[in-house]
Amino acid sequence: MKWMTSFLILLMTLIVSGQGSEVDDHFAKANQAYTAENYQMAISNYEEILKTDVHSVDVYYNLGNSYYKLNQVGPAIYNYEKALMLDPSNEDVLNNLQFAKQMRIDAVESLPENEFESKASSVASSLTIDEWAYLSIILLIISILLFVLYHYSQTAGKKRLFFLLMLLFAIGVITTIIIGFYAQNNLDNQQYAIVYAVEFTAREEPKQSSSASFVIHEGTKVEVLEEFNDWARISLENGSKAWVTLETIKKL
C-alpha cells in the first residue's frame, strides 16, 4: 500500500504543478498581449486563468483594465468590483473603478444613509471576512500570552499592567468577531450585480408585457432582491425597484 500512497502523492503533485505552470503561462501571455495593446487576446488568457478556479486581485484588476481599454464599461466595472471583494482597500483598483464609473450613462444618486450604518459598513468592508478572522485569532493569541504573563508576574505593578493589556486585547477579540459576523451577514443577505446590457427597460412585473419602470444602462450596480424564473427584482442606489431579465445582469 505504501507504493500506492506514494504514487497518489506524486500524481497530485504533478497535477498541481501542471496547473500552476498553465496559470503562469496564461498570465504571461495575457500580460504580453496587454502590453502589445491586443486587449481581446489579454482578456481571453485572463479568463482562462479564472476557469482554473484561480482568483486573484491581479487577474481581476488586469481584466478590468483590458475591458476598460475596449470601452466595455460593464465588464470593466464588474472585474474591478470582484478585485475589491478580495482586497477592499486596494488603491489602484479603487482609482480605476472611479474612472470606469465615469463612462456610465446612468447617474444614480444614493439615498441618504444612516450615519451609524454607513460607518459600520465602511469599517466592515475595510477588510475581507478572512482577514477579520485572522485578526481575531492574532488578538486572541496575544490575549492568552498576556494572561500567562499576568499569572506568573511577581509584582503587583506588572500584574496590573498585564491585566489591563489582556483586557484591552480581549475587547479587541470580541470587537473583531462581531465585525466579522456583521460583514458575513451583509454578504449573505446582499447580492449585487452589474448591468451588462447596453440598455434595458426595467419592468414593474417579471414579464415583457408589464409596464416600464425605468431604463438602465451598462455598468450600473444593482442589488438583487429576489429571482423569479428568468427575471430578477433589483434595487438601485436611489431606492427604485423593478424587474429585469437575468441575462441583462451579472452577479458579483
Phi, psi and chi 1 to 4 in degrees:
 res  aa     phi    psi   chi1   chi2   chi3   chi4
   1 MET       -  -24.9  -67.2  -62.1  -68.0      -
   2 LYS   -61.6  -40.1  -72.5 -175.5  177.7  179.3
   3 TRP   -66.6  -32.9   70.7  -92.0      -      -
   4 MET   -66.8  -43.7  178.9   61.4   74.1      -
   5 THR   -61.6  -44.7  -56.9      -      -      -
   6 SER   -62.2  -39.4  -59.7      -      -      -
   7 PHE   -64.2  -43.4  173.9   75.2      -      -
   8 LEU   -64.4  -41.1  -69.2  174.5      -      -
   9 ILE   -62.4  -43.9  -67.3  173.7      -      -
  10 LEU   -63.5  -40.7  176.2   61.2      -      -
  11 LEU   -63.6  -45.3 -178.1   61.0      -      -
  12 MET   -63.8  -38.0  -70.9  -59.2  -62.9      -
  13 THR   -62.8  -42.9  -58.5      -      -      -
  14 LEU   -65.4  -38.9  -70.3  173.0      -      -
  15 ILE   -65.2  -46.7  -68.3  173.4      -      -
  16 VAL   -64.1  -45.7  171.5      -      -      -
  17 SER   -66.3  -34.7   62.7      -      -      -
  18 GLY   -66.6  -41.1      -      -      -      -
  19 GLN   -65.0  -41.4 -174.8 -174.9   45.0      -
  20 GLY   -61.9  -40.4      -      -      -      -
  21 SER   -64.1  -39.6  176.3      -      -      -
  22 GLU   -64.6  -42.9 -179.8 -176.4   -3.0      -
  23 VAL   -63.3  -45.4  168.3      -      -      -
  24 ASP   -60.3  -39.0  -69.4  -18.9      -      -
  25 ASP   -65.3  -45.8 -175.9   49.7      -      -
  26 HIS   -64.8  -38.8  -78.7  -57.3      -      -
  27 PHE   -66.2  -41.4 -164.1   72.2      -      -
  28 ALA   -64.7  -44.1      -      -      -      -
  29 LYS   -64.0  -39.5  -72.4 -179.2  178.6  178.3
  30 ALA   -64.9  -43.3      -      -      -      -
  31 ASN   -65.9  -39.2  -69.8  -19.3      -      -
  32 GLN   -64.4  -42.5  -70.4  172.8    2.2      -
  33 ALA   -64.5  -40.2      -      -      -      -
  34 TYR   -64.0  -42.7 -175.3   89.3      -      -
  35 THR   -62.3  -35.7  -57.8      -      -      -
  36 ALA   -83.2    5.5      -      -      -      -
  37 GLU    63.9   23.9  -61.2 -175.2    2.0      -
  38 ASN   -95.4   75.8 -172.6  -12.3      -      -
  39 TYR   -68.2  -31.6  -57.6  118.2      -      -
  40 GLN   -67.2  -38.7 -163.3   57.3   59.1      -
  41 MET   -66.6  -40.2  176.7   65.9   72.7      -
  42 ALA   -60.9  -44.8      -      -      -      -
  43 ILE   -59.7  -43.9  -71.3  170.2      -      -
  44 SER   -58.9  -42.6  -62.9      -      -      -
  45 ASN   -73.5  -38.8  -80.3  -80.2      -      -
  46 TYR   -64.2  -39.5  -70.7  131.4      -      -
  47 GLU   -64.5  -35.2  -65.4  -76.7    4.2      -
  48 GLU   -63.4  -35.6  -74.0  -62.5  -38.9      -
  49 ILE   -63.6  -43.0  -64.8  173.8      -      -
  50 LEU   -64.3  -29.8  -65.3  179.1      -      -
  51 LYS   -66.5  -19.9  -71.3  178.6 -178.0  177.8
  52 THR   -89.3    9.6   64.4      -      -      -
  53 ASP    66.2   23.8  -73.0  -28.6      -      -
  54 VAL   -97.5  112.3  174.2      -      -      -
  55 HIS  -117.7  124.7  -57.1  -86.3      -      -
  56 SER  -144.2  159.1   73.8      -      -      -
  57 VAL   -60.2  -42.7  174.8      -      -      -
  58 ASP   -60.6  -43.2  -71.8  -20.9      -      -
  59 VAL   -64.6  -49.1  172.9      -      -      -
  60 TYR   -65.9  -38.3  -76.8  118.2      -      -
  61 TYR   -64.2  -46.4  175.0   64.9      -      -
  62 ASN   -67.2  -34.2  -68.3  -15.4      -      -
  63 LEU   -63.5  -45.4 -107.3  178.1      -      -
  64 GLY   -59.1  -42.5      -      -      -      -
  65 ASN   -62.6  -40.7  -70.4  -20.8      -      -
  66 SER   -64.4  -45.6  -60.5      -      -      -
  67 TYR   -66.5  -35.8  -81.1  116.0      -      -
  68 TYR   -61.6  -41.4  179.7   81.6      -      -
  69 LYS   -62.8  -27.3  -69.2  -68.3 -173.6  179.8
  70 LEU   -93.8    7.8  -65.5  176.1      -      -
  71 ASN    60.8   28.9  -65.2  -42.6      -      -
  72 GLN   -97.0   87.5  -63.6 -174.8   33.7      -
  73 VAL   -65.9  -37.4   59.5      -      -      -
  74 GLY   -61.1  -58.1      -      -      -      -
  75 PRO   -61.4  -33.6  -25.3   35.4      -      -
  76 ALA   -63.4  -50.8      -      -      -      -
  77 ILE   -64.0  -40.3  -69.6  176.5      -      -
  78 TYR   -57.0  -47.9  173.2   85.2      -      -
  79 ASN   -72.6  -33.0  -76.4  -74.0      -      -
  80 TYR   -64.1  -40.9  -71.5  142.1      -      -
  81 GLU   -64.9  -38.4  -69.4  -80.8    2.3      -
  82 LYS   -64.8  -38.1  -68.9  -70.5  -73.7 -174.9
  83 ALA   -64.1  -40.3      -      -      -      -
  84 LEU   -67.9  -27.0  -73.7  178.7      -      -
  85 MET   -65.1  -27.9  -68.4  173.2   70.4      -
  86 LEU   -89.8  -29.1  -61.4  175.1      -      -
  87 ASP  -146.7   84.3 -174.5    1.5      -      -
  88 PRO   -60.8  -22.3  -20.2   32.0      -      -
  89 SER  -104.9   12.2   59.2      -      -      -
  90 ASN   -67.3  112.2 -169.6  -61.2      -      -
  91 GLU   -67.0  -37.5  -68.0 -173.6    3.5      -
  92 ASP   -61.6  -44.8  -69.9  -27.5      -      -
  93 VAL   -66.0  -44.4  179.5      -      -      -
  94 LEU   -60.2  -42.4  -72.5  168.2      -      -
  95 ASN   -65.7  -45.9  -71.0  -24.6      -      -
  96 ASN   -69.4  -31.5  -76.2   18.3      -      -
  97 LEU   -62.6  -39.9  176.1   59.8      -      -
  98 GLN   -64.1  -39.7  -69.6  -54.5  -47.7      -
  99 PHE   -62.8  -42.8  -76.4  120.7      -      -
 100 ALA   -65.0  -38.1      -      -      -      -
 101 LYS   -63.9  -27.9  -75.3 -178.4  175.8  179.8
 102 GLN   -68.9  -15.0  -67.0  174.6    9.3      -
 103 MET   -85.1  -11.1  -63.1  169.9   62.2      -
 104 ARG   -70.9  150.4  -62.5 -178.6  -56.3 -175.0
 105 ILE   -81.2  -43.2  -65.7  176.5      -      -
 106 ASP   -74.2  131.7  -62.9  -30.3      -      -
 107 ALA  -117.8   86.9      -      -      -      -
 108 VAL   -91.9  120.7 -178.1      -      -      -
 109 GLU   -83.9  137.1  -66.3 -174.6    3.2      -
 110 SER   -78.8  147.8  -59.0      -      -      -
 111 LEU   -69.5  150.5  -72.0  173.1      -      -
 112 PRO   -58.4  130.5  -21.4   32.1      -      -
 113 GLU   -96.1  151.7  -74.2 -172.9  -61.1      -
 114 ASN   -62.4  127.2  177.8  -75.4      -      -
 115 GLU   -59.0  -41.4 -171.8  174.0  -12.5      -
 116 PHE   -66.3  -45.8  174.9   77.9      -      -
 117 GLU   -63.9  -37.3  -70.1 -175.7    0.0      -
 118 SER   -63.3  -44.6  177.2      -      -      -
 119 LYS   -68.2  -39.6  -72.2 -176.9  177.7  178.9
 120 ALA   -62.6  -43.5      -      -      -      -
 121 SER   -65.8  -37.6  -63.1      -      -      -
 122 SER   -64.6  -43.3  177.4      -      -      -
 123 VAL   -65.9  -44.9  170.7      -      -      -
 124 ALA   -63.5  -34.5      -      -      -      -
 125 SER   -86.5   -2.8   61.4      -      -      -
 126 SER   -69.8  -22.4   62.8      -      -      -
 127 LEU  -131.6  158.2  -62.7  175.9      -      -
 128 THR   -75.9  165.8   64.7      -      -      -
 129 ILE   -61.7  -40.3  -66.0  172.1      -      -
 130 ASP   -62.6  -39.8  -73.3  -17.9      -      -
 131 GLU   -66.2  -37.7  -72.7  170.7  -19.2      -
 132 TRP   -63.1  -38.8  -77.4  117.2      -      -
 133 ALA   -65.8  -44.2      -      -      -      -
 134 TYR   -62.7  -40.9  -65.2  144.4      -      -
 135 LEU   -63.5  -41.8 -179.4   57.3      -      -
 136 SER   -65.1  -36.1   64.3      -      -      -
 137 ILE   -66.4  -43.5  -68.6  171.3      -      -
 138 ILE   -61.2  -45.7  -68.0  171.0      -      -
 139 LEU   -63.9  -35.4  -67.0  176.9      -      -
 140 LEU   -65.7  -42.8  177.8   60.0      -      -
 141 ILE   -61.5  -43.6  -67.5  171.9      -      -
 142 ILE   -63.1  -39.8  -64.9  174.2      -      -
 143 SER   -61.3  -41.1  -61.2      -      -      -
 144 ILE   -65.4  -42.4  -66.3  171.8      -      -
 145 LEU   -62.9  -39.5  -68.4  174.7      -      -
 146 LEU   -66.8  -34.4  -72.5  169.5      -      -
 147 PHE   -64.9  -41.0  173.1   76.8      -      -
 148 VAL   -62.7  -44.9  172.5      -      -      -
 149 LEU   -63.1  -40.1  -68.7  171.2      -      -
 150 TYR   -62.0  -43.8  160.7   78.0      -      -
 151 HIS   -64.6  -37.9 -177.7   73.8      -      -
 152 TYR   -98.3    1.8  -72.1  101.8      -      -
 153 SER   -66.7  144.3  -67.0      -      -      -
 154 GLN   -96.8  -22.1  -59.7  -62.4  -40.5      -
 155 THR  -111.3  154.1   63.8      -      -      -
 156 ALA   -65.4  -36.2      -      -      -      -
 157 GLY   -61.9  -45.8      -      -      -      -
 158 LYS   -67.6  -39.6  -72.8 -175.7  176.9  179.9
 159 LYS   -60.4  -44.1  -84.0 -174.1  174.2  -68.2
 160 ARG   -63.1  -42.3 -172.1  160.4   46.5 -111.4
 161 LEU   -62.7  -50.4  173.9   63.1      -      -
 162 PHE   -66.7  -32.7  -70.9  130.3      -      -
 163 PHE   -66.3  -44.3  177.9   79.2      -      -
 164 LEU   -64.1  -42.6  -70.7  174.3      -      -
 165 LEU   -64.2  -42.0  -71.3  174.1      -      -
 166 MET   -61.3  -40.2  178.8 -175.1   67.5      -
 167 LEU   -64.0  -43.2 -173.2   60.8      -      -
 168 LEU   -63.0  -45.0  -72.2  174.0      -      -
 169 PHE   -69.1  -32.3  -83.0   92.1      -      -
 170 ALA   -65.5  -39.4      -      -      -      -
 171 ILE   -63.3  -38.3  -67.5  172.7      -      -
 172 GLY   -62.2  -39.9      -      -      -      -
 173 VAL   -61.2  -48.6  171.5      -      -      -
 174 ILE   -62.5  -42.1  -64.7  171.4      -      -
 175 THR   -63.2  -46.9  -58.5      -      -      -
 176 THR   -66.6  -34.2   52.1      -      -      -
 177 ILE   -65.8  -43.6  -70.5  174.8      -      -
 178 ILE   -61.8  -45.0  -69.3  173.4      -      -
 179 ILE   -63.6  -40.4  -65.3  174.4      -      -
 180 GLY   -61.2  -43.9      -      -      -      -
 181 PHE   -66.1  -37.0  -85.8  110.4      -      -
 182 TYR   -62.8  -44.2  177.9   79.0      -      -
 183 ALA   -65.0  -41.0      -      -      -      -
 184 GLN   -65.0  -39.9 -177.0   65.2   59.3      -
 185 ASN   -63.5  -41.9 -175.5   63.8      -      -
 186 ASN   -62.0  -40.5  -77.5  -13.1      -      -
 187 LEU   -66.3  -39.5 -174.6   63.7      -      -
 188 ASP   -72.1  -33.8  -67.8  -21.0      -      -
 189 ASN   -94.3  -12.5  -65.8  -28.5      -      -
 190 GLN  -121.3  128.1  -65.7  177.8  -43.1      -
 191 GLN  -121.7  116.7  172.2   67.6   68.2      -
 192 TYR  -105.9  160.7  -70.1   97.4      -      -
 193 ALA  -149.7  161.8      -      -      -      -
 194 ILE  -113.9  134.3  -57.7  -61.3      -      -
 195 VAL   -70.7  125.0  176.4      -      -      -
 196 TYR  -100.5  -23.6  -98.6   48.7      -      -
 197 ALA   -68.9  140.3      -      -      -      -
 198 VAL   -60.0  -40.4  175.3      -      -      -
 199 GLU  -157.0  138.1 -178.9  178.7  -74.3      -
 200 PHE  -151.1  140.6 -173.1   80.7      -      -
 201 THR   -92.5  114.2  -59.3      -      -      -
 202 ALA   -75.1  145.4      -      -      -      -
 203 ARG  -114.0  157.6  -55.8  -73.5  174.8  178.2
 204 GLU   -72.5  -27.2  -68.5 -176.5    0.7      -
 205 GLU  -131.4  160.9  -62.1  177.8   27.7      -
 206 PRO   -77.6   62.8   28.9  -35.6      -      -
 207 LYS  -161.3  148.7   54.0 -175.1  178.5 -178.7
 208 GLN   -66.7  -26.0  -70.3  -70.5   -0.1      -
 209 SER   -79.9   -6.2   59.0      -      -      -
 210 SER   -72.2  161.0  176.7      -      -      -
 211 SER   -64.9  146.9  -59.6      -      -      -
 212 ALA   -75.1  141.4      -      -      -      -
 213 SER  -102.0  -53.7  -68.1      -      -      -
 214 PHE  -164.6  167.8   48.8   79.6      -      -
 215 VAL  -106.1  130.6  176.2      -      -      -
 216 ILE  -117.9  157.1   54.6  175.3      -      -
 217 HIS  -127.1  169.6  -61.6   84.4      -      -
 218 GLU   -55.1  136.9 -176.3 -179.1   11.2      -
 219 GLY    96.1  -12.4      -      -      -      -
 220 THR   -70.1  134.4  -58.4      -      -      -
 221 LYS   -91.7  130.9 -174.1  176.7 -178.8  179.4
 222 VAL  -130.5  159.0  -59.3      -      -      -
 223 GLU  -102.0  129.8 -178.2  179.8   -3.7      -
 224 VAL   -87.5  116.2  179.5      -      -      -
 225 LEU   -89.4  -40.2  -57.4  176.2      -      -
 226 GLU  -162.5  167.3   59.6  178.3  -57.0      -
 227 GLU  -129.7  146.3  -64.9 -179.1   23.7      -
 228 PHE  -146.0  114.8  177.8   75.7      -      -
 229 ASN    53.5 -119.5  -67.8  -25.5      -      -
 230 ASP   -99.2   20.1  -64.2  -32.3      -      -
 231 TRP  -120.1  156.6  -69.1   76.4      -      -
 232 ALA  -133.2  135.2      -      -      -      -
 233 ARG   -89.0  122.9 -173.6  166.6 -179.5 -101.5
 234 ILE  -116.9  162.3   62.5  165.7      -      -
 235 SER  -130.6  133.0  174.2      -      -      -
 236 LEU   -88.0  168.9  -58.2 -178.0      -      -
 237 GLU   -64.3  -22.2  -68.9 -179.1   -8.4      -
 238 ASN   -88.1    3.7   61.5    9.4      -      -
 239 GLY    95.2   -9.6      -      -      -      -
 240 SER   -66.3  138.8  -60.9      -      -      -
 241 LYS  -128.1  143.8  -62.5  177.5  176.7   62.1
 242 ALA  -167.5  179.7      -      -      -      -
 243 TRP  -108.5  138.3  -69.0   85.9      -      -
 244 VAL  -133.3  159.8  -61.0      -      -      -
 245 THR   -75.4  147.5   56.8      -      -      -
 246 LEU   -61.5  -27.8  -73.8  171.6      -      -
 247 GLU   -72.7  -12.2   63.5 -177.3    9.7      -
 248 THR   -86.5  -11.7   63.8      -      -      -
 249 ILE  -126.6  162.6   59.6  176.1      -      -
 250 LYS  -132.1  121.4 -172.7  169.8 -177.1  179.6
 251 LYS   -72.4  143.1  -63.7  177.9 -174.8  176.7
 252 LEU   -81.9      -  -70.0  166.8      -      -
